[in-house]
Amino acid sequence: QVAHNNDWSFERAGDDEISISVAGSWTDYHVSFSWMEDFEALHLACAFDIKVPEGRALEVMRLLSLIN
């Protein structure tokens, strides 16, 4: 309902899975939600294309390491 109300494209792989594409200011986001019955948990994954300026790759890798 949220995807439909915001005119985001979405695809359902089943009753317990949905993938949504959202256009952002800098990139498009691809978000998927899956209900994992065995664990009674909602799995959320977000993929996006990040363009790292030349010479800043090491900084980005360090930042991602801190986030994880």
C-alpha positions in Angstrom: 0.0 0.0 0.0 2.9 2.4 0.8 4.5 1.7 -2.6 1.3 2.1 -4.4 0.4 5.4 -2.6 3.8 6.8 -3.5 3.8 5.6 -7.1 6.9 3.5 -6.5 7.3 0.5 -8.8 7.1 -2.8 -6.9 7.0 -6.5 -7.4 5.7 -9.3 -5.2 7.6 -12.6 -5.3 5.0 -14.1 -2.9 2.7 -13.2 0.0 5.7 -12.7 2.3 8.1 -10.8 -0.1 8.0 -7.4 -1.8 10.7 -5.5 -3.8 10.3 -1.8 -4.2 12.2 0.7 -6.4 12.4 4.3 -5.3 14.0 7.2 -7.2 16.1 9.3 -4.9 17.9 12.6 -5.4 21.3 11.1 -6.1 20.5 7.5 -7.0 17.7 4.9 -7.2 17.1 2.6 -4.3 16.0 -1.0 -4.5 14.5 -2.2 -1.3 13.3 -5.7 -0.5 11.3 -6.9 2.4 10.9 -10.6 3.3 9.1 -12.1 6.2 11.1 -15.0 7.7 8.5 -17.2 9.4 11.1 -19.6 11.0 12.6 -16.6 12.9 9.5 -14.5 13.1 11.6 -11.7 11.6 11.4 -9.1 8.9 14.5 -9.1 6.6 15.2 -5.7 5.0 17.8 -5.2 2.2 18.6 -2.0 0.4 20.8 -1.8 -2.7 21.9 1.4 -4.4 24.6 2.5 -6.8 27.1 4.6 -5.1 29.7 6.5 -7.2 32.9 7.2 -5.2 35.0 10.1 -6.4 38.5 9.3 -7.5 40.9 9.2 -4.6 38.3 8.7 -1.9 37.8 5.0 -2.2 39.9 4.2 0.9 37.9 6.7 3.0 34.6 5.1 1.8 35.9 1.6 2.6 36.8 2.8 6.1 33.4 4.3 6.6 31.6 1.2 5.5 33.8 -0.9 7.8 32.7 1.4 10.7 29.0 1.2 9.8 29.1 -2.6 9.5 
